[in-house]
Amino acid sequence: MTLRVIIAGAGLGGLTLAHGLRRAGMEAAVYERDPAPDSRAQGARFHIDDRGKHALHACLPPAHAELFEATLGHDSRALKVIGDVNGRLELLATNSFDGEDGRPDAVRPGHPVSRQLLRRILLNGMEDHVRFGREFVRFEYLGQGVRAYFADGGHADGDLLVGADGIGSAVRRQLLPHAEVIDTGARWLGGKTPITVEITGTGIIDLIGSSFTITELDDLGMILAAMQFKEPPLSAAARLLPGLEPGEATDFLMWALIPPNDRLGAGFQTLGTTRLWERARELVEPAHPTLRLVVEQAWPEQTLCLPLGASMPVEPWQPSAVTLLGDAIHAMPPNRGSGANTALQDAGRLCRYLVDERPLLDAVATYEEEMRRDGFEAVNASVSAMGEFLLRG
Ligand SMILES: Cc1cc2nc3c(=O)[nH]c(=O)nc-3n(C[C@H](O)[C@H](O)[C@H](O)COP(=O)(O)OP(=O)(O)OC[C@H]3O[C@@H](n4cnc5c(N)ncnc54)[C@H](O)[C@@H]3O)c2cc1C
């Protein structure tokens, strides 16, 4: 009998799992709360390492995986620290990413990947299997399998429900009501700036290369990281997945400010993108002119502000027809570059165990044991090193 899997959440983890299951001949239907694929900014870029790449290669059709590889940025092997030295931005330190051997407390070398482009690659070919505007609200176990209910009053039945619904997971709230997500108190106020001739002319791109870079401004940290596509997305998409509209055509700089909550003022979460961008411009007012220029020349509508949360470890629970992956169970601050990588790793693993012909609950139990071990190890490493964003680690 074909396994029917209901996935709540069309984020990185949920979509990767859906691809893997469908390629193996299983039924996977994804239910996403957002009304449409582009109804909100997806963020700028993230650092993908061997964990995320391995899962994408295992789950995606070959042309999708090839497009993902072709449009990565250049090698990212170190964290750079830069600072204003007598009016010039200079390199102060280079800390290599030495997590090749899998040490959980070290960042693994990898590449920058564009979030918007990766999401479009993941959605390509899944048009009939991803339902937008369907917010999961609760589940009910059936004699065999599970029923998921949605905010629009509809429901879907399956053999397994996977909560891939991110840090505020409604699936987790019902499955593990005692699981806690804490607010680290830090915020990510960030955006994207096209790499124009004017930006290149400041020397900032030569200075940072493809490294994740931090600098200090008064009491907040600033992050910079370039996304320079190895192959332009338009030509790579035309070559490998004709019909895919990559959205992203230009190299860009991701920037973010990490202010403590009280620096943003009340109600920051309800501010629109342009107001957030203006707030970022105010915060960089005292900074070096190049850093001010980067924020000034950003695409205002791509600005976003997120609270940085972390999941508290959860004791093992009884495996059932409902499970969780990614941020829904082990959310973490982004400083160790592990959140997306562990979400993708979960998707790849769960897919592999479900495709193996073992009883469903055995597959879920094996998956959950490994997911808890690696996911919470990554949460611990990220929370312990939180200070590095603020250069106080
Ligand atoms: C600023 C920032 C920078 C980061 N940088 C990195 C990095 O460099 N490297 C790295 O590895 N990680 C990074 N991360 C972490 C990474 O983005 C997340 O860990 C990753 O996106 C988690 O994937 P996911 O699929 O679990 O959840 P998400 O990508 O959050 O997807 C969840 C999906 O579920 C949907 N949803 C929510 N509720 C419901 C509901 N009730 N019903 C239906 N759908 C619902 C959401 O709309 C969303 O589409 C960063 C995170 C942030 C905030």
The ligand as an SDF file (V2000), in Angstrom:
LIG
                    3D

 53 58  0  0  0  0  0  0  0  0999 V2000
   17.8760   35.3550    9.9450 C   0  0  0  0  0  0  0  0  0  0  0  0
   18.1570   33.9000    9.8580 C   0  0  0  0  0  0  0  0  0  0  0  0
   19.3280   33.4590    9.2530 C   0  0  0  0  0  0  0  0  0  0  0  0
   19.5860   32.0910    9.1540 C   0  0  0  0  0  0  0  0  0  0  0  0
   20.7380   31.6450    8.5900 N   0  0  0  0  0  0  0  0  0  0  0  0
   20.9750   30.2990    8.5360 C   0  0  0  0  0  0  0  0  0  0  0  0
   22.1960   29.7430    7.9600 C   0  0  0  0  0  0  0  0  0  0  0  0
   23.1020   30.4780    7.5080 O   0  0  0  0  0  0  0  0  0  0  0  0
   22.3320   28.3890    7.8930 N   0  0  0  0  0  0  0  0  0  0  0  0
   21.3810   27.5600    8.3980 C   0  0  0  0  0  0  0  0  0  0  0  0
   21.5520   26.3280    8.3400 O   0  0  0  0  0  0  0  0  0  0  0  0
   20.2400   28.0420    8.9580 N   0  0  0  0  0  0  0  0  0  0  0  0
   20.0100   29.3690    9.0280 C   0  0  0  0  0  0  0  0  0  0  0  0
   18.8640   29.8450    9.5980 N   0  0  0  0  0  0  0  0  0  0  0  0
   17.8620   28.9040   10.1060 C   0  0  0  0  0  0  0  0  0  0  0  0
   16.9150   28.4240    9.0260 C   0  0  0  0  0  0  0  0  0  0  0  0
   16.3720   29.4820    8.2780 O   0  0  0  0  0  0  0  0  0  0  0  0
   15.7810   27.6240    9.6010 C   0  0  0  0  0  0  0  0  0  0  0  0
   16.2920   26.7240   10.5460 O   0  0  0  0  0  0  0  0  0  0  0  0
   15.0620   26.8410    8.5020 C   0  0  0  0  0  0  0  0  0  0  0  0
   14.3930   27.7220    7.6240 O   0  0  0  0  0  0  0  0  0  0  0  0
   14.0600   25.8610    9.1100 C   0  0  0  0  0  0  0  0  0  0  0  0
   13.3860   25.1860    8.0700 O   0  0  0  0  0  0  0  0  0  0  0  0
   11.9850   24.5260    8.3510 P   0  0  0  0  0  0  0  0  0  0  0  0
   11.5810   23.8850    7.0780 O   0  0  0  0  0  0  0  0  0  0  0  0
   12.0580   23.7030    9.5880 O   0  0  0  0  0  0  0  0  0  0  0  0
   11.0060   25.7300    8.7170 O   0  0  0  0  0  0  0  0  0  0  0  0
   10.6510   27.0290    7.9170 P   0  0  0  0  0  0  0  0  0  0  0  0
   11.6020   27.2750    6.8110 O   0  0  0  0  0  0  0  0  0  0  0  0
   10.4210   28.0820    8.9540 O   0  0  0  0  0  0  0  0  0  0  0  0
    9.2450   26.6840    7.2290 O   0  0  0  0  0  0  0  0  0  0  0  0
    8.0620   26.5430    7.9690 C   0  0  0  0  0  0  0  0  0  0  0  0
    6.8830   26.7290    7.0230 C   0  0  0  0  0  0  0  0  0  0  0  0
    5.6830   26.3640    7.7000 O   0  0  0  0  0  0  0  0  0  0  0  0
    4.6800   27.3290    7.4400 C   0  0  0  0  0  0  0  0  0  0  0  0
    3.7090   27.2590    8.5420 N   0  0  0  0  0  0  0  0  0  0  0  0
    3.8390   27.7810    9.7820 C   0  0  0  0  0  0  0  0  0  0  0  0
    2.7520   27.4650   10.5170 N   0  0  0  0  0  0  0  0  0  0  0  0
    1.9360   26.7310    9.7250 C   0  0  0  0  0  0  0  0  0  0  0  0
    0.6660   26.1140    9.9310 C   0  0  0  0  0  0  0  0  0  0  0  0
    0.0380   26.1710   11.1000 N   0  0  0  0  0  0  0  0  0  0  0  0
    0.1130   25.4310    8.8960 N   0  0  0  0  0  0  0  0  0  0  0  0
    0.7430   25.3520    7.6720 C   0  0  0  0  0  0  0  0  0  0  0  0
    1.9480   25.9310    7.4360 N   0  0  0  0  0  0  0  0  0  0  0  0
    2.5310   26.6030    8.4500 C   0  0  0  0  0  0  0  0  0  0  0  0
    5.4510   28.6220    7.3380 C   0  0  0  0  0  0  0  0  0  0  0  0
    4.7080   29.6270    6.6580 O   0  0  0  0  0  0  0  0  0  0  0  0
    6.7010   28.1860    6.5810 C   0  0  0  0  0  0  0  0  0  0  0  0
    6.5100   28.2370    5.1850 O   0  0  0  0  0  0  0  0  0  0  0  0
   18.6380   31.1950    9.7010 C   0  0  0  0  0  0  0  0  0  0  0  0
   17.4700   31.6580   10.3020 C   0  0  0  0  0  0  0  0  0  0  0  0
   17.2390   33.0020   10.3920 C   0  0  0  0  0  0  0  0  0  0  0  0
   15.9930   33.4910   11.1120 C   0  0  0  0  0  0  0  0  0  0  0  0
  1  2  1  0
  2  3  1  0
  2 52  2  0
  3  4  2  0
  4  5  1  0
  4 50  1  0
  5  6  2  0
  6  7  1  0
  6 13  1  0
  7  8  2  0
  7  9  1  0
  9 10  1  0
 10 11  2  0
 10 12  1  0
 12 13  2  0
 13 14  1  0
 14 15  1  0
 14 50  1  0
 15 16  1  0
 16 17  1  0
 16 18  1  0
 18 19  1  0
 18 20  1  0
 20 21  1  0
 20 22  1  0
 22 23  1  0
 23 24  1  0
 24 25  2  0
 24 26  1  0
 24 27  1  0
 27 28  1  0
 28 29  2  0
 28 30  1  0
 28 31  1  0
 31 32  1  0
 32 33  1  0
 33 34  1  0
 33 48  1  0
 34 35  1  0
 35 36  1  0
 35 46  1  0
 36 37  1  0
 36 45  1  0
 37 38  2  0
 38 39  1  0
 39 40  1  0
 39 45  2  0
 40 41  1  0
 40 42  2  0
 42 43  1  0
 43 44  2  0
 44 45  1  0
 46 47  1  0
 46 48  1  0
 48 49  1  0
 50 51  2  0
 51 52  1  0
 52 53  1  0
M  END
$$$$
